Amino acid sequence: MKSNIKDKFKSVRFKLFTVICILTMVIISVIVLINNLALETFYTYSKTETAKKISSEINNYYNNGGWTNNINSVLREIEIKNNMEILIIDKYNDIKYCSNNDIIEAVIQSLNTNRMKIIYSNNNTVIKRYDESGNNYILLTSNLDNSYSVNIRIPITPIKESVRISNETLWLIGALMIAISGIVSSYIAKKFAQPIVELNNITKKMARLDFSKKYKETDTDDEINTLGKNINIMSDKLESTINQLRKNNNDLEKDIEEKTKIDDMRKQFISDVSHELKTPISLIQGYAEGLLENVNSDEESKNFYAEVIIDEAGRMDKLVQDLLKLMKIEYGENQFNDQYFDLTEVIKEELKRHTMVLEEKNITIDFVDSKKVKVYASEEHIRQVISNYITNAIKHCSKVENEKKIVIRTEEKNDKIRVYVYNTGERIAEADLEKIWDRFYKVDTSRNREDGGTGIGLAIVKAIMNNYGNKYGAKNFDNGVEFYCDINKKKN
């Protein structure tokens, strides 16, 4: 609340209102001051000039002699018109014209007292100011060309009352002007400050990098409208520049992320290869040295040594190929060319490819699905998943209740097709169900190298499924283990 009040006091609208009110008060005060200091002086000067003018006119009238016969009526008219008293005396001190006895007495007093103040004097005319019974007068005495003496008395007492009344009137007018100017200035300030407030709000948003608000331009050709146009131009340019900077920053972050991925992939690849190739390299090195040193001279032993070297070299090649494939899938380097294809046909082809191994191990295959099952995915990668599941099932399939069996089936689940691959054999420990999807993780560490694979088959399945965002997993049963994965039925 206090903050809002402070903001209002700081606003241009309030400042403009305050300035106009103060200016009005100053103007009224100056007028009152001038009224007090100058009005009475000006009024006295004006009356003095009037008295001199009338004296000059009377002198001209006598000189011209045009109104001698009706001088009394003319002088009476002058008295009434100018609110004055006139006394004319000839050179013999005979009264030629007199307004009343008061002026005669005033003229006599002017000769016998020093209480009158001379405010003007020259060779022919003297003007004095004096007080009488609380009233102020000016008295002009002037010698005419015909040797007459003219005396003119003008009261100036009403001017003090006029000054007081005019001051009171001015203060009243000032109060009304302040009230009216307050209302008018408030309206003007609102109209004047509104575009400034709008520009202020726009610049505040710009400071927060929000360029959504624009100044509403008008047809007026003034500084505020020009400023608004320039702010709009600046806002557009800043928005464009910042968006470009953001884009460049995102691209840079992506480049850094890609570089980091590549570095991580390289490090992981080197680590995996160096770890997994130690054994085959040691075997190859040992058997090769045996051949060189003729440890066994018979032909059969030599052939055995050579076959081991060839097998280990092939194992190394397959390991490297699988690692490269996994790396490409995990880091998005492998292209997924999705299309519609028959999943049933792919499963049949993979089973046919493993027929020899299945027969050698006396494993029964249960897959009866003559109908076509259309899915939308990369046939190459789904074929890899099916092949890895079948290979994994063959490796771990063992006889249960006099039966070695692999069961493959499909099931429709909403917009997915779920593939199940079940094999009879030992259950997987619950603690290992999540770990088997990690590269090089083997449940049975005592398994010999002939039965074991590269250890990344299920890791490849995991990478492919993660690419599609589909579910995968393994589940234990009483007589074996079942692996599953989901495949999209149609394009998302």
Summary of the structure (lengths in Angstrom):
residues: 492
radius of gyration: 60.5
end to end distance: 54.6
largest distance: 185.3
contacts: 1348
relative contact order: 0.06
helix: 59%
strand: 17%
